[in-house]
Amino acid sequence: MSELPPHDSSEQPDPAGSFDEIIEAETERDPDLAVIEAGSRTLRTQGGPPQADVPARPEDPEVDKALREVEAELATRWGETKLEPSVSRIAALMDVLGEPQRSYPSIHITGTNGKTSTARMIEALLGAFDLRTGRYTSPHVQSITERISLDGAPISAERFIETYQDVKPYVEMVDGRQEYRLSFFEVLTGMAYAAFADAPVDVAVVEVGMGGSWDATNVIDGDVAVVTPIDLDHTDRLGSTTAEIATEKAGIIKQDATVILAQQPVDAAQALLKKAVDVGATVAREGLEFGVVARQVAVGGQLLTLRGLGGEYTEVYLPLHGAHQAHNAAVALAAVEAFFGVGAQRAETLDIDTVRKAFAAVSSPGRLEVVRRSPTVVLDAAHNPAGARVTADAIGEAFQFSRLIGVVGASADKDVRGLLEAFEPVFAEVVVTQNSSHRAMDADALAAVAVEVFGEERVQVEPRLPDALEAAITLAEEEGEFAGGGVLVTGSVITVGEARLLLGRG
């Protein structure tokens, strides 16, 4: 049972209720029950959504050259898809660096979908309360420097290069002592933790790369552990059921931490709650201790009423689309409340105006991001069936497209059939393509699956992404200038990042 006080005593579960009833109450709550709110509201934020903070290549040729050299050196290491399930190498690196990750408190985030958006919301909230933040997320959309942020912005290319040069001798020292060299992700994690200590930051917001127990980030002991919704992804490494995946991800839950749980499948919730009990962690669950009370579509985003651990927050404008982002916002708010001791030590809300200001400033590049008008082109980094389903729902809610054309470029190791099936009801036609990554699924192979899902007459193949974008825009324009055709580019973070560049963003 959670030690956090409920918002309303009438909503508190019966302490004598069975464990199964608690699980059922958590997981069977319909996330759309409170979508429609009677009456109208007035937005209290001025202007449109903030511009996404995705850095371009350095303008200085010498800096750009130095950054490319760092990127080339990192590329010689194991990529993010080649793993050896152990934290021994990153722990050794932390040891020789003087345990930089111990010099600041942290909020650690795992889950299948929504991690990066949730991390950005947490970062915005903490920054609004005058805390200096460090954020570590992955993968990047366009620039490797996005992965390490200070005070809400990616570190500069110069600082990224300097940080790499600072840790490089220690990385080489650890390489020489281990059976395997440090991986690409392990080196970046070490860089992030060192950069945060050097800043120094007041709090680090850290997203796992994959899983939890043996993820390279898991050399921190997060004061708050956040678990976003768990679904099937990376099943070859994490397990074939959501329970197995949750057991792995539960590894970030540490002794006496506070755990913020988004809505979960029943078996995943059981695994996570069991780990919390084992380590004496306090739990707050979406739908019980906190959640979304109401949401309504607004210009450029949505207007929310959130129930936090300390009470209700009304008229919160979020410049992001979709019910899933509203739930991410509820999770982020609860995480920040827990960090400040709300619920456990204080039975009051955070300052509402500060919360509103923080959420109104949130951006999440590549997540239902509009990058062009006439016709409207939207980018979304959904790369698994669960992510595709929420994106399909959200785009139908937020955009009134009369005809939507999909541009899909996916990685070969993903459930591409499930991804395409999730989008089939909303795509009038789909243009299949491939990005420049070595992980990209061949366009013809992807087309073969797409034909089985959509039918041959609804599938077009354009192996080059620029040609795919042009073809999709042409198809959308066939509706006429004012007919409401649109394009959604999706399937991979890499596809979305390359499309952003081609469309002049970044």
Beta strands, then each sheet from edge to edge (+ up, - down):
strand 1: 106-110
strand 2: 133-136
strand 3: 148-150
strand 4: 153-154
strand 5: 203-207
strand 6: 224-227
strand 7: 258-261
strand 8: 282-285
strand 9: 291-298
strand 10: 301-307
strand 11: 312-318
strand 12: 369-372
strand 13: 376-379
strand 14: 403-408
strand 15: 429-432
strand 16: 459-461
strand 17: 485-490
sheet 1: 4+ 3- 2+ 5+ 1+ 6+ 7+ 8+
sheet 2: 9+ 10- 11+
sheet 3: 12+ 13- 17- 14- 15- 16-
end
